[in-house]
Amino acid sequence: MNNYEVSREAASGFDTVAQRVMTVQDVSNYLRVHPSTVYRLLKRNELPAFRVGSDWRFNVEAIDLWRSRMEAGAQVLAK
């Protein structure tokens, strides 16, 4: 294995990690809601997120888990 292959493997691992973190706009598109809805949920501490400086970031797995819990709760309320 040469240095290029090692670097390519390291870079592909980084890309995978980077794809699992989203911005407010990414989450807005992902959940199909307006960005102001995302900010409202953040203000109420209802959406899993973390800060990088002054910007919000979201872990895809945490958003998926949150979404499935919200959907499960909605089904319980609908009964």
N, CA, C and O of each residue as an XYZ file, in Angstrom:
316
protein
N       0.855     -1.177      0.000
C       0.000      0.000      0.000
C       0.896      1.233      0.000
O       1.794      1.351      0.834
N       0.657      2.141     -0.923
C       1.474      3.348     -0.977
C       0.806      4.486     -0.207
O      -0.309      4.338      0.293
N       1.491      5.609     -0.120
C       0.970      6.746      0.650
C      -0.344      7.274      0.091
O      -1.200      7.727      0.851
N      -0.513      7.223     -1.212
C      -1.753      7.703     -1.815
C      -2.940      6.879     -1.331
O      -3.996      7.435     -1.028
N      -2.777      5.562     -1.255
C      -3.871      4.702     -0.812
C      -4.228      4.970      0.648
O      -5.407      4.976      1.004
N      -3.237      5.188      1.484
C      -3.506      5.482      2.888
C      -4.250      6.801      2.995
O      -5.228      6.906      3.735
N      -3.795      7.807      2.264
C      -4.451      9.107      2.308
C      -5.878      9.020      1.794
O      -6.782      9.648      2.345
N      -6.078      8.246      0.743
C      -7.424      8.101      0.192
C      -8.345      7.426      1.200
O      -9.500      7.827      1.344
N      -7.848      6.399      1.906
C      -8.644      5.720      2.924
C      -8.973      6.665      4.065
O     -10.105      6.688      4.547
N      -8.000      7.438      4.497
C      -8.234      8.394      5.579
C      -9.250      9.439      5.145
O     -10.132      9.811      5.919
N      -9.131      9.911      3.917
C     -10.058     10.919      3.413
C     -11.470     10.357      3.300
O     -12.438     11.057      3.598
N     -11.599      9.112      2.877
C     -12.942      8.546      2.745
C     -13.588      8.384      4.113
O     -14.803      8.543      4.230
N     -12.822      8.075      5.146
C     -13.357      8.004      6.501
C     -13.812      9.367      6.979
O     -14.833      9.482      7.657
N     -13.063     10.398      6.631
C     -13.433     11.763      7.005
C     -14.722     12.172      6.303
O     -15.593     12.793      6.913
N     -14.847     11.826      5.023
C     -16.063     12.156      4.281
C     -17.279     11.517      4.932
O     -18.340     12.137      4.998
N     -17.143     10.293      5.411
C     -18.249      9.600      6.057
C     -18.671     10.341      7.319
O     -19.862     10.518      7.571
N     -17.695     10.774      8.109
C     -18.002     11.510      9.329
C     -18.639     12.845      8.979
O     -19.618     13.244      9.610
N     -18.100     13.543      7.983
C     -18.622     14.846      7.597
C     -20.053     14.740      7.093
O     -20.841     15.665      7.290
N     -20.400     13.654      6.458
C     -21.751     13.487      5.936
C     -22.757     13.233      7.043
O     -23.960     13.378      6.822
N     -22.297     12.859      8.228
C     -23.203     12.581      9.329
C     -23.504     13.826     10.153
O     -24.249     13.744     11.129
N     -22.944     14.974      9.787
C     -23.185     16.233     10.491
C     -23.833     17.202      9.523
O     -23.366     17.384      8.399
N     -24.928     17.828      9.977
C     -25.680     18.727      9.107
C     -25.777     20.124      9.711
O     -25.637     20.308     10.920
N     -26.019     21.093      8.850
C     -26.260     22.478      9.258
C     -27.765     22.684      9.446
O     -28.558     21.775      9.203
N     -28.143     23.875      9.876
C     -29.565     24.204     10.024
C     -30.281     24.044      8.681
O     -31.371     23.475      8.618
N     -29.672     24.541      7.623
C     -30.295     24.434      6.296
C     -30.433     22.969      5.876
O     -31.454     22.576      5.312
N     -29.403     22.165      6.152
C     -29.471     20.736      5.822
C     -30.615     20.050      6.571
O     -31.374     19.279      5.983
N     -30.733     20.331      7.859
C     -31.794     19.722      8.671
C     -33.157     20.211      8.196
O     -34.114     19.439      8.141
N     -33.241     21.475      7.858
C     -34.478     22.035      7.343
C     -34.930     21.271      6.102
O     -36.095     20.890      5.995
N     -34.028     21.051      5.184
C     -34.339     20.293      3.965
C     -34.649     18.838      4.289
O     -35.583     18.260      3.734
N     -33.872     18.252      5.180
C     -34.021     16.846      5.553
C     -35.383     16.575      6.185
O     -36.026     15.570      5.884
N     -35.817     17.479      7.063
C     -37.106     17.318      7.738
C     -38.262     17.947      6.960
O     -39.428     17.780      7.316
N     -37.923     18.671      5.897
C     -38.919     19.364      5.062
C     -39.731     20.375      5.866
O     -40.960     20.413      5.801
N     -39.003     21.192      6.626
C     -39.612     22.281      7.386
C     -38.822     23.559      7.097
O     -37.708     23.505      6.576
N     -39.398     24.683      7.432
C     -38.737     25.975      7.243
C     -37.605     26.102      8.272
O     -37.733     25.593      9.386
N     -36.509     26.765      7.921
C     -35.421     26.961      8.887
C     -35.880     27.610     10.191
O     -35.326     27.316     11.250
N     -36.883     28.487     10.134
C     -37.372     29.110     11.369
C     -37.973     28.066     12.309
O     -37.928     28.235     13.527
N     -38.533     26.994     11.759
C     -39.054     25.903     12.586
C     -37.913     25.200     13.304
O     -38.043     24.836     14.472
N     -36.804     25.008     12.617
C     -35.627     24.387     13.234
C     -35.142     25.264     14.385
O     -34.868     24.760     15.474
N     -35.034     26.569     14.154
C     -34.587     27.483     15.207
C     -35.574     27.506     16.386
O     -35.159     27.596     17.541
N     -36.851     27.426     16.098
C     -37.855     27.399     17.169
C     -37.690     26.146     18.020
O     -37.757     26.219     19.247
N     -37.473     24.988     17.379
C     -37.253     23.742     18.110
C     -35.964     23.806     18.931
O     -35.907     23.283     20.044
N     -34.938     24.442     18.383
C     -33.684     24.612     19.123
C     -33.898     25.484     20.350
O     -33.392     25.176     21.430
N     -34.644     26.572     20.190
C     -34.901     27.485     21.304
C     -35.628     26.775     22.440
O     -35.398     27.071     23.613
N     -36.504     25.840     22.090
C     -37.260     25.080     23.092
C     -36.517     23.849     23.597
O     -37.050     23.088     24.405
N     -35.284     23.649     23.123
C     -34.477     22.470     23.463
C     -35.180     21.169     23.095
O     -35.078     20.180     23.821
N     -35.888     21.167     21.981
C     -36.631     19.996     21.543
C     -35.930     19.217     20.437
O     -36.388     18.142     20.051
N     -34.837     19.743     19.931
C     -34.132     19.123     18.811
C     -32.687     18.855     19.234
O     -32.017     19.759     19.732
N     -32.193     17.614     19.041
C     -30.812     17.319     19.435
C     -29.815     18.032     18.514
O     -29.850     17.868     17.294
N     -28.934     18.818     19.118
C     -27.978     19.598     18.339
C     -26.787     19.959     19.208
O     -26.803     19.778     20.425
N     -25.761     20.471     18.560
C     -24.600     20.986     19.288
C     -24.084     22.200     18.539
O     -24.368     22.396     17.358
N     -23.319     23.008     19.257
C     -22.793     24.241     18.668
C     -21.344     24.081     18.257
O     -20.547     23.432     18.934
N     -21.028     24.692     17.129
C     -19.651     24.854     16.678
C     -19.486     26.354     16.532
O     -19.904     26.947     15.537
N     -18.869     26.959     17.540
C     -18.812     28.421     17.585
C     -20.206     28.957     17.801
O     -20.852     28.631     18.796
N     -20.674     29.772     16.885
C     -22.036     30.313     17.002
C     -23.027     29.570     16.105
O     -24.206     29.921     16.051
N     -22.552     28.560     15.413
C     -23.400     27.815     14.479
C     -23.907     26.515     15.087
O     -23.211     25.882     15.881
N     -25.099     26.124     14.719
C     -25.680     24.861     15.159
C     -25.308     23.761     14.183
O     -25.250     23.976     12.972
N     -25.054     22.571     14.732
C     -24.791     21.384     13.923
C     -25.633     20.247     14.467
O     -25.992     20.227     15.644
N     -25.944     19.298     13.591
C     -26.835     18.203     13.930
C     -26.231     16.885     13.467
O     -25.702     16.791     12.359
N     -26.310     15.883     14.308
C     -25.859     14.547     13.963
C     -27.023     13.824     13.301
O     -28.122     13.790     13.854
N     -26.801     13.253     12.138
C     -27.873     12.600     11.385
C     -28.526     11.493     12.200
O     -29.751     11.371     12.214
N     -27.718     10.688     12.877
C     -28.264      9.576     13.655
C     -29.157     10.091     14.786
O     -30.208      9.511     15.058
N     -28.746     11.172     15.440
C     -29.548     11.744     16.522
C     -30.856     12.321     15.974
O     -31.900     12.197     16.614
N     -30.810     12.944     14.807
C     -32.023     13.490     14.190
C     -32.967     12.353     13.799
O     -34.176     12.450     14.005
N     -32.415     11.280     13.237
C     -33.248     10.131     12.867
C     -33.919      9.516     14.087
O     -35.098      9.166     14.044
N     -33.167      9.386     15.174
C     -33.724      8.832     16.408
C     -34.807      9.756     16.960
O     -35.875      9.290     17.359
N     -34.540     11.058     16.987
C     -35.517     12.037     17.453
C     -36.788     11.967     16.608
O     -37.903     11.985     17.130
N     -36.595     11.886     15.302
C     -37.735     11.830     14.386
C     -38.576     10.578     14.608
O     -39.805     10.651     14.611
N     -37.931      9.434     14.794
C     -38.684      8.200     15.017
C     -39.441      8.255     16.342
O     -40.556      7.744     16.441
N     -38.842      8.872     17.359
C     -39.540      9.027     18.642
C     -40.731      9.967     18.517
O     -41.784      9.725     19.108
N     -40.565     11.037     17.749
C     -41.668     11.977     17.540
C     -42.802     11.299     16.777
O     -43.973     11.483     17.109
N     -42.460     10.522     15.763
C     -43.471      9.826     14.989
C     -44.194      8.776     15.843
O     -45.405      8.596     15.711
N     -43.465      8.096     16.703
C     -44.071      7.097     17.590
C     -45.015      7.776     18.576
O     -46.087      7.250     18.876
N     -44.620      8.940     19.079
C     -45.473      9.701     19.993
C     -46.728     10.206     19.300
O     -47.801     10.241     19.902
N     -46.601     10.590     18.054
C     -47.759     11.069     17.291
C     -48.751      9.941     17.055
O     -49.962     10.163     17.054
N     -48.235      8.722     16.854
C     -49.114      7.580     16.642
C     -49.866      7.247     17.930
O     -51.037      6.871     17.887
N     -49.193      7.385     19.076
C     -49.847      7.114     20.358
C     -50.945      8.140     20.597
O     -52.029      7.781     21.057
N     -50.689      9.405     20.295
C     -51.681     10.455     20.487
C     -52.861     10.292     19.532
O     -53.980     10.683     19.863
N     -52.627      9.728     18.369
C     -53.686      9.593     17.387
C     -54.698      8.514     17.772
O     -55.817      8.520     17.260
N     -54.338      7.607     18.645
C     -55.241      6.504     19.025
C     -56.363      6.950     19.902
O     -57.197      6.136     20.299
